[in-house]
Amino acid sequence: MLLLGSCVIAALLSFSYRIFEGILGVISKQQARFTIYYWGAAMIAGSVLWSNSYTFGAPQQVMRVLPLFLIILLVNLIISRSSGYNPVGTYNTVNFVLCFPVFEEIAFRGLILPILAHHPVLGQLHSTSIIDVSGAILLTSLLFAVSHLQYYKLNRESVRFMLFAFSAGIFFGLIAQVTGSIMLTIPLHIAFNGSAVLYARASASKHLQA
């Protein structure tokens, strides 16, 4: 029952952005444009109310994950050029580079991951030939990937977005679960989104000059 309840809560949180957007659309279509801020405030409030969240905790065992952090940071800067992300306009760009990374980390690695990891079966880390992984990390990564359908229609491009999200979710999840904090995953997420925008802008500029 505990496992089922945790999974239901995790699923609801994963698609809570769309829920907020729908509610705001009924109340005021103008306010629906600011869904990201209402949703983010709700995720922060949830983190305050639930003491076991990873949102505000100082990272532990930093040296254990530091090599992985640096590797992910470098890989982010390389693979982000083929991500396909290219938000239009200052408002969307700022949200994409700053707001979504922060609030998504709070929602997925700050709340959903510890909710699932609290279950003894899902929370146990298992060693693999590449990294340690838990059922909670894999399930959170899957939810994180599928949740991108809240923002994009299902097509070849959105599938690519989901693959990036799933793979990133595994590594971000490991760092968050080991350290008990999202203080290291937030800058990684911002770095990926930010470099994706920079590459997209640079590519567009080259095409204009050609």
LOFI-27914 format. One record per residue (C-alpha): residue number from 1; x, y, z. Coordinates in pm, whole numbers, m for minus. Layout:
N
{kemar:NUM x:X y:Y z:Z} $
...
END
This chain:
210
{kemar:1 x:0 y:0 z:0} $
{kemar:2 x:287 y:232 z:86} $
{kemar:3 x:448 y:161 z:m251} $
{kemar:4 x:125 y:219 z:m443} $
{kemar:5 x:57 y:544 z:m256} $
{kemar:6 x:410 y:669 z:m322} $
{kemar:7 x:378 y:593 z:m693} $
{kemar:8 x:41 y:769 z:m717} $
{kemar:9 x:179 y:1080 z:m546} $
{kemar:10 x:487 y:1071 z:m770} $
{kemar:11 x:271 y:1048 z:m1083} $
{kemar:12 x:49 y:1337 z:m973} $
{kemar:13 x:351 y:1555 z:m897} $
{kemar:14 x:505 y:1465 z:m1233} $
{kemar:15 x:206 y:1606 z:m1421} $
{kemar:16 x:121 y:1880 z:m1172} $
{kemar:17 x:243 y:2148 z:m1415} $
{kemar:18 x:m35 y:2056 z:m1659} $
{kemar:19 x:m285 y:2039 z:m1372} $
{kemar:20 x:m190 y:2391 z:m1263} $
{kemar:21 x:m206 y:2515 z:m1620} $
{kemar:22 x:m555 y:2372 z:m1663} $
{kemar:23 x:m684 y:2524 z:m1339} $
{kemar:24 x:m533 y:2864 z:m1416} $
{kemar:25 x:m678 y:2850 z:m1766} $
{kemar:26 x:m1026 y:2816 z:m1618} $
{kemar:27 x:m972 y:3095 z:m1364} $
{kemar:28 x:m786 y:3338 z:m1589} $
{kemar:29 x:m630 y:3274 z:m1929} $
{kemar:30 x:m392 y:3563 z:m1868} $
{kemar:31 x:m261 y:3398 z:m1550} $
{kemar:32 x:m212 y:3067 z:m1732} $
{kemar:33 x:87 y:3229 z:m1901} $
{kemar:34 x:255 y:3238 z:m1561} $
{kemar:35 x:191 y:2873 z:m1477} $
{kemar:36 x:562 y:2810 z:m1423} $
{kemar:37 x:570 y:3054 z:m1129} $
{kemar:38 x:254 y:2923 z:m961} $
{kemar:39 x:372 y:2568 z:m1009} $
{kemar:40 x:720 y:2648 z:m879} $
{kemar:41 x:576 y:2817 z:m570} $
{kemar:42 x:364 y:2508 z:m503} $
{kemar:43 x:668 y:2280 z:m533} $
{kemar:44 x:862 y:2499 z:m290} $
{kemar:45 x:568 y:2495 z:m49} $
{kemar:46 x:553 y:2117 z:m74} $
{kemar:47 x:922 y:2096 z:8} $
{kemar:48 x:871 y:2314 z:315} $
{kemar:49 x:583 y:2099 z:437} $
{kemar:50 x:760 y:1766 z:379} $
{kemar:51 x:1069 y:1744 z:598} $
{kemar:52 x:1225 y:1452 z:404} $
{kemar:53 x:1259 y:1644 z:78} $
{kemar:54 x:1602 y:1698 z:m77} $
{kemar:55 x:1522 y:2059 z:m165} $
{kemar:56 x:1680 y:2255 z:118} $
{kemar:57 x:1931 y:2010 z:261} $
{kemar:58 x:2304 y:2076 z:238} $
{kemar:59 x:2473 y:1812 z:19} $
{kemar:60 x:2645 y:1525 z:198} $
{kemar:61 x:2923 y:1299 z:65} $
{kemar:62 x:3014 y:1559 z:m197} $
{kemar:63 x:3356 y:1408 z:m266} $
{kemar:64 x:3192 y:1076 z:m350} $
{kemar:65 x:2996 y:1230 z:m638} $
{kemar:66 x:3235 y:1510 z:m737} $
{kemar:67 x:3401 y:1313 z:m1022} $
{kemar:68 x:3056 y:1224 z:m1160} $
{kemar:69 x:2945 y:1587 z:m1125} $
{kemar:70 x:3243 y:1712 z:m1327} $
{kemar:71 x:3199 y:1445 z:m1594} $
{kemar:72 x:2829 y:1527 z:m1633} $
{kemar:73 x:2907 y:1898 z:m1652} $
{kemar:74 x:3153 y:1837 z:m1936} $
{kemar:75 x:2922 y:1596 z:m2118} $
{kemar:76 x:2635 y:1844 z:m2081} $
{kemar:77 x:2834 y:2110 z:m2264} $
{kemar:78 x:2902 y:1867 z:m2548} $
{kemar:79 x:2568 y:1693 z:m2602} $
{kemar:80 x:2353 y:2002 z:m2545} $
{kemar:81 x:2446 y:2122 z:m2896} $
{kemar:82 x:2235 y:1841 z:m3040} $
{kemar:83 x:1947 y:1873 z:m2794} $
{kemar:84 x:1726 y:2070 z:m3033} $
{kemar:85 x:1604 y:2307 z:m2763} $
{kemar:86 x:1557 y:2662 z:m2890} $
{kemar:87 x:1309 y:2875 z:m2691} $
{kemar:88 x:1181 y:3187 z:m2866} $
{kemar:89 x:1174 y:3528 z:m2697} $
{kemar:90 x:1332 y:3663 z:m2380} $
{kemar:91 x:1050 y:3549 z:m2151} $
{kemar:92 x:1060 y:3189 z:m2271} $
{kemar:93 x:1440 y:3183 z:m2276} $
{kemar:94 x:1473 y:3302 z:m1916} $
{kemar:95 x:1216 y:3048 z:m1804} $
{kemar:96 x:1389 y:2771 z:m1998} $
{kemar:97 x:1738 y:2850 z:m1871} $
{kemar:98 x:1657 y:2935 z:m1508} $
{kemar:99 x:1300 y:2873 z:m1391} $
{kemar:100 x:1233 y:2530 z:m1538} $
{kemar:101 x:1566 y:2380 z:m1424} $
{kemar:102 x:1519 y:2504 z:m1067} $
{kemar:103 x:1154 y:2410 z:m1033} $
{kemar:104 x:1192 y:2076 z:m1213} $
{kemar:105 x:1478 y:1981 z:m983} $
{kemar:106 x:1264 y:2071 z:m682} $
{kemar:107 x:972 y:1867 z:m817} $
{kemar:108 x:1159 y:1559 z:m940} $
{kemar:109 x:1482 y:1528 z:m744} $
{kemar:110 x:1368 y:1736 z:m445} $
{kemar:111 x:1026 y:1576 z:m389} $
{kemar:112 x:946 y:1279 z:m613} $
{kemar:113 x:1282 y:1101 z:m574} $
{kemar:114 x:1286 y:1101 z:m191} $
{kemar:115 x:917 y:1005 z:m182} $
{kemar:116 x:1000 y:694 z:m386} $
{kemar:117 x:1338 y:634 z:m220} $
{kemar:118 x:1166 y:633 z:120} $
{kemar:119 x:1031 y:290 z:27} $
{kemar:120 x:1294 y:27 z:126} $
{kemar:121 x:1271 y:m162 z:m204} $
{kemar:122 x:1285 y:138 z:m437} $
{kemar:123 x:1539 y:329 z:m231} $
{kemar:124 x:1812 y:65 z:m222} $
{kemar:125 x:2111 y:148 z:m442} $
{kemar:126 x:2242 y:m131 z:m664} $
{kemar:127 x:2590 y:m134 z:m815} $
{kemar:128 x:2622 y:m167 z:m1192} $
{kemar:129 x:2923 y:m161 z:m1423} $
{kemar:130 x:2863 y:211 z:m1481} $
{kemar:131 x:2698 y:372 z:m1177} $
{kemar:132 x:2495 y:285 z:m871} $
{kemar:133 x:2123 y:305 z:m935} $
{kemar:134 x:1800 y:250 z:m743} $
{kemar:135 x:1445 y:175 z:m847} $
{kemar:136 x:1352 y:520 z:m723} $
{kemar:137 x:1607 y:681 z:m954} $
{kemar:138 x:1489 y:484 z:m1257} $
{kemar:139 x:1121 y:553 z:m1189} $
{kemar:140 x:1185 y:923 z:m1126} $
{kemar:141 x:1386 y:943 z:m1449} $
{kemar:142 x:1106 y:779 z:m1645} $
{kemar:143 x:848 y:1017 z:m1498} $
{kemar:144 x:1078 y:1311 z:m1568} $
{kemar:145 x:1111 y:1206 z:m1931} $
{kemar:146 x:740 y:1145 z:m1989} $
{kemar:147 x:650 y:1469 z:m1809} $
{kemar:148 x:803 y:1662 z:m2099} $
{kemar:149 x:490 y:1578 z:m2295} $
{kemar:150 x:327 y:1846 z:m2080} $
{kemar:151 x:525 y:2101 z:m2281} $
{kemar:152 x:560 y:1936 z:m2623} $
{kemar:153 x:347 y:1727 z:m2858} $
{kemar:154 x:454 y:1367 z:m2912} $
{kemar:155 x:674 y:1358 z:m3220} $
{kemar:156 x:1030 y:1272 z:m3320} $
{kemar:157 x:1168 y:1590 z:m3163} $
{kemar:158 x:989 y:1540 z:m2830} $
{kemar:159 x:1110 y:1179 z:m2820} $
{kemar:160 x:1465 y:1314 z:m2843} $
{kemar:161 x:1387 y:1555 z:m2559} $
{kemar:162 x:1258 y:1265 z:m2349} $
{kemar:163 x:1567 y:1055 z:m2414} $
{kemar:164 x:1787 y:1342 z:m2299} $
{kemar:165 x:1565 y:1387 z:m1993} $
{kemar:166 x:1570 y:1018 z:m1902} $
{kemar:167 x:1947 y:983 z:m1926} $
{kemar:168 x:2006 y:1307 z:m1737} $
{kemar:169 x:1750 y:1201 z:m1476} $
{kemar:170 x:1948 y:888 z:m1392} $
{kemar:171 x:2272 y:1075 z:m1324} $
{kemar:172 x:2103 y:1369 z:m1155} $
{kemar:173 x:1904 y:1124 z:m945} $
{kemar:174 x:2214 y:939 z:m828} $
{kemar:175 x:2379 y:1264 z:m722} $
{kemar:176 x:2064 y:1377 z:m541} $
{kemar:177 x:2006 y:1047 z:m361} $
{kemar:178 x:2368 y:1007 z:m250} $
{kemar:179 x:2402 y:1367 z:m131} $
{kemar:180 x:2045 y:1404 z:m6} $
{kemar:181 x:2030 y:1739 z:m183} $
{kemar:182 x:1957 y:1905 z:m517} $
{kemar:183 x:2220 y:2175 z:m468} $
{kemar:184 x:2448 y:2001 z:m720} $
{kemar:185 x:2182 y:1897 z:m971} $
{kemar:186 x:2038 y:2247 z:m1013} $
{kemar:187 x:2359 y:2394 z:m1163} $
{kemar:188 x:2396 y:2087 z:m1386} $
{kemar:189 x:2042 y:2133 z:m1517} $
{kemar:190 x:2094 y:2507 z:m1571} $
{kemar:191 x:2425 y:2440 z:m1748} $
{kemar:192 x:2259 y:2196 z:m1991} $
{kemar:193 x:1967 y:2424 z:m2075} $
{kemar:194 x:2185 y:2732 z:m2093} $
{kemar:195 x:2445 y:2577 z:m2323} $
{kemar:196 x:2166 y:2436 z:m2544} $
{kemar:197 x:2033 y:2789 z:m2595} $
{kemar:198 x:2381 y:2929 z:m2662} $
{kemar:199 x:2450 y:2663 z:m2925} $
{kemar:200 x:2111 y:2723 z:m3088} $
{kemar:201 x:2172 y:3099 z:m3100} $
{kemar:202 x:2524 y:3053 z:m3237} $
{kemar:203 x:2400 y:2814 z:m3505} $
{kemar:204 x:2123 y:3053 z:m3608} $
{kemar:205 x:2373 y:3339 z:m3627} $
{kemar:206 x:2603 y:3138 z:m3855} $
{kemar:207 x:2314 y:3057 z:m4088} $
{kemar:208 x:2223 y:3425 z:m4111} $
{kemar:209 x:2581 y:3521 z:m4193} $
{kemar:210 x:2616 y:3247 z:m4456} $
END
